[in-house]
Amino acid sequence: MGYKLTDKQIAFILDIFYGGSSLRRIASIFRHFFGLPISPPTVLRRVVGWSELCHEAILYFLKAGEIVLPSKAKIEFKLHLGNIWEIDETYIPFKGEQRPLILLRDLKTGFMFGKLTNSVTKSEIKEVLKMARSLTCSPPEEIRCDGLHAYAKPVKAVFNGQTKLSVHKREGRRGMNQAIEGTIRAFKDRIKRMLGLHSCRVSPIIIRGSLLDYNFVRRSEALGGKTPAELAIKQKPLMNQWESWLFLIKMGKYYKASIFARKMKSQDYSNDQILLDRFFD
């Protein structure tokens, strides 16, 4: 392909892909709307590359906690979640097998964290909990689970005994546990239609992109027509482009141009000054 895609064209591809369309269908729709030929492998390369970059950028800015604009005004970029979180594991088809996906969800805002793993171990659970704790303002009072014993020690270790772990099950014929089950079903249904989970390198990136799409792009009727990020982040850096892949792409481009080149080896973000001098270009 001898031409460069615009930000809006990339956002278009990402939005349709994470909406549940196959690579072949996305290529066909793209040709129809933009009059440009594009192949399914090219679509997948764009999806994987931009999903990975946007994930790194959002993770960085959330850990930094604030954005300093050219006008020197500061915008808080933190997650304000509720007091009750839910954790559960599900299984994703992967090359003829089933791989576990650990999901952690805030009951109030619906904001979700997750990781595709090889097995549901205490160390993998702890990693998901540590990531969520590092990106949020305060720990939850309670984490609800389905009774899996592997959750107890990681919760105690990450939250230093400040958070209570409780078994929360709904009564019924199948004994379905907690409200997160409905979110998991919708999440898995969309992933199955993508047909993109086919390699050890690509699959975790697709899952991270799906979580970005769920948190920042897809509006939910259960949340009053808002996204989880809109409820969790109180100040909005881009009013007219918030909750869109275009917003995520702009964050990714700035991160790549200005932050990634001088990324410090230390993970201490407390003294970082993030200047978005080209963010609104």
C-alpha positions, -999 to 999 in steps of 0.1 A, spaced: 0 0 0 17 32 -12 -4 58 7 -6 70 43 -39 67 62 -52 97 80 -61 97 117 -98 96 109 -93 66 86 -74 47 113 -101 56 138 -127 43 113 -108 9 110 -104 5 148 -140 15 155 -154 -11 131 -129 -38 141 -137 -35 178 -173 -33 170 -171 -70 160 -165 -70 122 -141 -94 105 -110 -82 87 -124 -90 53 -156 -71 59 -136 -41 72 -115 -40 40 -147 -41 19 -163 -13 39 -131 8 38 -130 6 0 -166 16 -2 -163 47 20 -129 60 11 -123 46 -24 -89 31 -14 -79 -5 -17 -68 -21 15 -62 -58 23 -73 -77 54 -36 -83 65 -30 -45 63 -61 -39 84 -48 -63 111 -14 -46 111 -30 -12 116 -52 -25 143 -24 -42 162 1 -13 159 -23 14 169 -39 -6 197 -5 -13 212 5 24 210 -28 37 224 -26 13 253 9 24 262 -1 61 259 -32 58 281 -14 37 307 14 63 308 -9 93 312 -31 76 338 0 68 359 12 104 355 -21 115 369 -23 149 352 -18 166 318 -1 201 316 -14 220 287 6 247 267 -13 273 286 1 258 319 -34 248 329 -34 213 345 -60 187 337 -64 158 361 -62 125 343 -70 100 371 -95 72 376 -121 78 403 -137 44 408 -163 32 433 -159 12 465 -169 -22 450 -150 -40 424 -157 -74 408 -132 -99 396 -138 -130 375 -121 -152 349 -134 -164 316 -120 -184 287 -113 -172 252 -109 -196 222 -73 -196 210 -59 -219 183 -82 -248 192 -77 -243 230 -92 -221 257 -70 -194 273 -81 -177 305 -89 -140 306 -88 -123 341 -112 -93 343 -115 -68 370 -145 -43 369 -156 -14 389 -193 -17 398 -200 20 399 -184 32 366 -181 -1 347 -144 6 341 -126 -26 334 -90 -40 336 -79 -74 322 -52 -97 311 -50 -127 288 -30 -154 306 -19 -190 302 -34 -200 335 -53 -184 365 -25 -183 390 -20 -161 421 8 -142 404 -13 -134 373 -42 -123 395 -18 -101 416 -5 -85 384 -40 -74 373 -48 -61 408 -15 -42 410 -21 -25 376 -56 -14 387 -44 -1 420 -16 19 404 -41 37 381 -68 45 406 -70 72 433 -81 50 462 -85 12 468 -119 -3 470 -136 -13 502 -147 -46 487 -138 -69 459 -165 -95 449 -155 -129 434 -171 -162 427 -153 -181 454 -121 -191 436 -94 -196 463 -66 -181 442 -81 -146 447 -76 -144 485 -38 -139 489 -33 -115 459 -61 -92 472 -45 -92 507 -10 -86 493 -19 -58 469 -43 -39 492 -26 -46 525 -57 -59 542 -77 -26 535 -100 -44 510 -124 -71 519 -128 -101 496 -163 -115 495 -180 -143 476 -210 -129 457 -233 -152 438 -267 -147 424 -292 -174 430 -304 -194 401 -302 -227 382 -267 -220 370 -255 -202 401 -243 -172 380 -220 -150 400 -221 -112 402 -230 -85 377 -198 -88 358 -211 -119 341 -233 -99 317 -204 -77 307 -182 -107 301 -208 -123 278 -210 -92 257 -172 -88 257 -166 -124 245 -193 -122 219 -176 -92 203 -142 -108 204 -154 -140 187 -167 -120 157 -133 -103 152 -115 -135 142 -82 -118 152 -70 -140 181 -46 -162 161 -11 -157 175 6 -154 208 19 -119 200 -13 -105 185 -39 -119 209 -29 -100 241 -28 -67 221 -63 -74 207 -76 -79 242 -60 -47 254 -75 -28 224 -109 -43 232 -106 -30 268 -97 5 255 -127 3 232 -150 -8 261 -137 18 285 -133 49 262 -154 44 231 -185 22 235 -214 40 252 -236 19 275 -273 22 282 -267 9 317 -244 39 323 -269 64 310 -255 65 275 -219 72 287 -187 53 286 -169 40 318 -140 65 312 -165 94 311 -177 85 345 -143 76 360 -123 106 347 -138 138 359 -120 163 336 -122 158 299 -91 168 278 -110 168 245 -146 179 248 -157 172 212 -136 141 206 -139 124 240 -148 87 240 -136 81 205 -107 63 188 -96 96 174 -90 108 209 -70 77 217 -50 80 184 -40 116 192 -29 105 227 -8 77 211 8 101 185 18 126 212 32 98 234 52 84 205 66 118 194 73 134 227 73 109 255 85 75 241 118 89 228 128 101 263 110 75 284 128 71 317 138 37 330 124 46 364 87 41 369 84 71 392 60 94 374 55 119 403 78 146 388 69 142 352 58 173 333 37 164 303 34 192 278 8 186 251 21 213 229 10 195 197 -20 177 211 -46 200 197 -30 204 163 
